[in-house]
């Protein structure tokens, strides 16, 4: 696996076409984004690192989020990835700009709620955004709404009750159903017709959310948009893979079996390997 990098380590990455794409998340949520990128770019190889040991990040301070997620970036750079996807809204709104300045030698793509798409598809101009509390309260998300949601009423609600249950493998449990009902109640009261899922964990709950809100509410997540953006960046930088022997490697600091269960039948074509890792702060 190679040595674990220490904070402050500087990497010289020899970026080549056939190097893997790195994807990171606070836990298993980024697997929903990974699945979309694999679907869009099946010829590419991927290394994923999820920090389930320290999830949820949404309840942590900005400095804690930066310190924890920097370990994940350094882990991926140690694997010589050619591009990094921060498949976590909370890390994106807290630290994306810092990481782009600190690591100028590698393209870094973040995850943000698809507000612009929500505005395009809504019919009654009443939109909901469901995310973690930190994302909901962030200046980053506020600016997204101000920039793209003119003419719409946006109901921005954050919750930190859903991610831990997903991480514990309880996405379909009675406990999740009860917690989800409470989290979605503000949107039901406001008669939204479009809900943007502002946390990459939440697509694992799409069926349950749809059941609660009803079939007339359109659910949107950012996975497909991120995948298309990755393809654009690789095309522009001439870094599309020329290798037919693609692979997917999943690393987690938590329970490997939960990641396996969530990926079941999601990524079918590529060879997938799983490994639990320990990262030092």
Residue pairs with C-beta under 8 A, 6 or more apart in sequence:
1 275
1 277
2 78
2 79
3 78
4 75
4 78
4 278
4 279
4 280
5 11
5 71
5 74
5 75
5 77
5 78
6 74
6 280
7 67
7 70
7 71
7 74
7 281
9 74
11 74
11 77
11 78
11 103
11 105
12 105
13 77
13 80
13 81
13 82
13 105
13 106
14 80
15 82
15 105
15 106
15 239
16 82
17 82
17 238
17 239
17 240
17 241
17 242
17 243
18 45
18 241
18 242
18 243
19 45
19 80
19 81
19 82
20 44
20 45
20 46
20 47
20 79
20 80
20 81
20 82
20 247
20 249
21 37
21 41
21 44
21 45
21 46
21 47
21 81
21 82
21 83
21 84
21 85
21 230
22 46
22 47
22 48
22 49
22 73
22 76
22 77
22 79
22 81
22 83
22 84
22 85
23 30
23 33
23 34
23 37
23 46
23 47
23 48
23 49
23 84
23 85
23 87
24 30
24 48
24 49
24 50
24 51
24 69
24 72
24 73
24 75
24 76
24 84
24 85
24 86
24 87
24 88
24 91
25 31
25 33
25 48
25 49
25 50
25 51
25 86
25 87
25 88
25 91
25 200
26 50
26 51
26 52
26 54
26 55
26 56
26 57
26 58
26 68
26 69
26 88
26 90
26 91
26 163
27 50
27 51
27 52
27 55
27 56
27 163
27 166
27 167
27 201
27 252
27 254
28 50
28 52
28 166
28 167
28 201
28 204
28 252
28 254
28 258
28 259
28 262
29 50
29 87
29 88
29 163
29 166
29 199
29 200
29 201
29 202
29 204
30 48
30 50
30 85
30 87
30 88
30 111
30 200
31 48
31 50
31 250
31 259
31 262
31 263
31 266
32 87
32 200
32 201
32 203
32 204
32 221
32 223
33 85
33 87
33 111
33 200
33 222
33 223
33 226
33 227
34 46
34 48
34 87
34 248
34 267
35 223
35 263
35 266
35 267
36 223
36 224
36 226
36 227
37 44
37 46
37 85
37 223
37 226
37 227
37 230
38 44
38 46
38 248
38 267
38 269
38 270
39 227
40 224
40 227
40 228
40 230
40 231
41 227
41 230
41 231
41 234
41 240
41 241
42 246
42 269
42 270
43 240
43 241
43 243
43 244
43 246
44 234
44 240
44 241
44 246
45 241
45 243
45 245
45 246
45 247
45 248
46 246
46 247
46 248
46 249
46 270
47 76
47 79
47 81
47 249
47 251
48 248
48 249
48 250
48 251
49 72
49 75
49 76
49 251
49 252
49 253
49 277
50 250
50 251
50 252
50 253
50 254
50 259
51 57
51 68
51 69
51 71
51 72
51 252
51 253
51 254
51 279
52 167
52 252
52 253
52 254
52 255
52 258
52 259
53 253
53 254
54 68
54 253
55 163
55 164
55 167
55 254
56 90
56 132
56 160
56 163
56 164
56 167
57 64
57 65
57 68
57 69
57 88
57 90
57 91
57 94
57 132
57 134
58 90
58 132
58 133
58 134
58 135
58 158
58 160
58 163
58 199
59 132
59 133
59 134
59 160
60 68
60 134
62 94
62 95
65 90
65 91
65 94
65 95
65 134
66 94
66 95
66 98
67 281
68 281
69 86
69 88
69 91
69 94
69 95
69 99
70 95
70 99
71 279
71 280
71 281
72 279
73 84
73 99
73 103
73 108
75 251
75 277
75 279
76 84
77 84
77 103
77 106
81 106
82 106
82 107
82 234
82 239
83 106
83 107
83 108
83 109
83 230
83 233
83 234
83 239
84 103
84 106
84 107
84 108
84 109
85 108
85 109
85 111
85 226
85 230
86 92
86 95
86 96
86 99
86 108
86 109
86 110
86 111
87 111
87 200
87 226
88 111
88 200
89 111
89 112
89 113
89 131
89 132
89 135
89 198
89 199
89 200
89 222
90 131
90 132
90 134
90 135
90 199
91 110
92 110
92 111
92 112
92 140
93 112
93 134
93 135
93 138
93 139
93 140
93 141
94 134
94 138
96 108
96 110
99 108
100 108
107 233
107 237
109 226
109 229
109 230
109 233
111 200
111 222
111 226
112 140
112 141
112 144
112 198
112 222
113 129
113 131
113 135
113 141
113 144
113 196
113 197
113 198
113 222
114 196
114 220
114 221
114 222
114 225
115 127
115 129
115 144
115 145
115 148
115 149
115 154
115 196
116 148
117 196
117 220
117 225
118 127
118 129
118 149
118 152
118 194
118 195
118 196
118 220
119 127
119 148
119 149
119 151
119 152
121 194
121 218
121 220
122 152
122 193
122 194
122 218
123 193
124 191
124 192
124 193
125 151
125 152
125 153
126 152
126 153
126 155
126 190
126 191
126 192
126 193
126 194
127 149
127 152
127 153
127 154
127 155
127 192
127 193
127 194
127 195
127 196
128 154
128 155
128 156
128 157
128 186
128 187
128 190
128 192
128 194
128 195
128 196
129 136
129 141
129 145
129 154
129 155
129 156
129 157
129 195
129 196
129 198
130 157
130 158
130 159
130 183
130 184
130 187
130 195
130 196
130 197
130 198
130 199
130 202
130 209
131 141
131 156
131 157
131 158
131 197
131 198
131 199
132 158
132 159
132 160
132 163
132 198
132 199
133 158
133 159
133 160
134 158
135 141
135 158
135 198
135 199
136 156
136 157
136 158
136 198
137 158
141 156
141 198
145 154
145 156
153 190
155 186
155 187
155 190
155 192
157 183
157 186
157 187
159 183
161 179
161 182
161 183
162 176
162 179
162 180
162 183
162 199
162 201
162 202
162 205
163 199
163 201
165 171
165 173
165 175
165 176
165 179
166 176
166 201
166 204
166 205
167 201
167 254
167 258
168 258
169 255
169 257
169 258
169 261
170 176
171 204
171 205
171 208
171 262
172 208
176 205
176 208
177 208
180 205
180 208
180 209
180 212
181 212
184 209
184 212
184 213
187 195
187 213
187 217
188 212
188 213
192 213
192 217
193 216
193 217
193 218
194 217
194 218
194 220
195 209
195 213
195 217
195 218
195 219
195 220
196 220
196 221
197 203
197 206
197 209
197 219
197 220
197 221
197 222
200 221
200 222
200 223
202 209
202 221
203 221
203 223
204 262
206 219
206 221
209 219
210 217
210 219
213 219
231 240
233 239
234 240
246 270
247 270
247 271
247 272
247 273
248 267
248 270
248 271
248 272
248 273
249 272
249 273
249 274
249 275
250 256
250 259
250 263
250 272
250 273
250 274
250 275
251 274
251 275
251 276
251 277
252 259
252 274
252 275
252 276
252 277
253 276
253 277
253 278
253 279
254 276
255 276
256 274
256 275
256 276
259 274
260 274
263 272
